[in-house]
Amino acid sequence: MKIFVVLQHRYVCEYFNWLDPEMTDRATIIINGLLRKLDRMESEKRLQDEFNRRRKLNGYTVACWLCLVVIVLLFGFIVYK
């Protein structure tokens, strides 16, 4: 339940502020558990993204080497024909 409070300060316009009651122990435990789970999932996603990035980079490296070998072989056949 939120409590509506009007704060008054000298030489300042009135403004409104919400004061929330303190959370229960059970709510704190649940929220902390959810935050830990979220952190774990985010770290797993970062690891998976890094793995996928490295895998893609390795694929590009192999493709470049294969292209280089094909070019060298074709050049060798053309020159020594």
MOZIGI-V614384 format. One record per residue. N is the residue number from 0. RES is the residue in one letter. SS is DSSP state (H for helix, E for strand, L for the rest). PSI is psi in whole degrees, 0 to 359 (* if undefined). BURIAL is 1 if it has 9 or more other ideal C-beta (glycine too) atoms within 8 Angstrom, else 0. Layout:
# MOZIGI-V614384
[[N;RES;SS;PSI;BURIAL] [N;RES;SS;PSI;BURIAL]]
This chain:
# MOZIGI-V614384
[[0;M;L;126;0] [1;K;E;146;0] [2;I;E;130;0] [3;F;E;125;0] [4;V;E;137;0] [5;V;E;121;0] [6;L;E;135;0] [7;Q;E;133;0] [8;H;E;152;0] [9;R;L;133;0] [10;Y;L;17;0] [11;V;E;144;0] [12;C;E;154;0] [13;E;E;144;0] [14;Y;E;165;0] [15;F;E;149;0] [16;N;E;144;0] [17;W;E;134;0] [18;L;E;118;0] [19;D;E;141;0] [20;P;L;160;0] [21;E;L;146;0] [22;M;L;153;0] [23;T;L;163;0] [24;D;H;321;0] [25;R;H;317;0] [26;A;H;320;0] [27;T;H;317;1] [28;I;H;316;0] [29;I;H;314;0] [30;I;H;316;1] [31;N;H;321;0] [32;G;H;318;0] [33;L;H;321;0] [34;L;H;319;0] [35;R;H;317;0] [36;K;H;318;0] [37;L;H;317;0] [38;D;H;318;0] [39;R;H;317;0] [40;M;H;321;0] [41;E;H;320;0] [42;S;H;322;0] [43;E;H;321;0] [44;K;H;319;0] [45;R;H;317;0] [46;L;H;318;0] [47;Q;H;319;0] [48;D;H;319;0] [49;E;H;318;0] [50;F;H;314;0] [51;N;H;322;0] [52;R;H;315;0] [53;R;H;322;0] [54;R;H;317;0] [55;K;H;318;0] [56;L;H;319;0] [57;N;H;321;0] [58;G;H;317;0] [59;Y;H;322;0] [60;T;H;315;0] [61;V;H;317;0] [62;A;H;319;0] [63;C;H;317;0] [64;W;H;320;0] [65;L;H;318;0] [66;C;H;319;0] [67;L;H;317;0] [68;V;H;316;0] [69;V;H;317;0] [70;I;H;316;0] [71;V;H;317;0] [72;L;H;317;0] [73;L;H;318;0] [74;F;H;320;0] [75;G;H;319;0] [76;F;H;323;0] [77;I;H;317;0] [78;V;H;318;0] [79;Y;L;17;0] [80;K;L;*;0]]
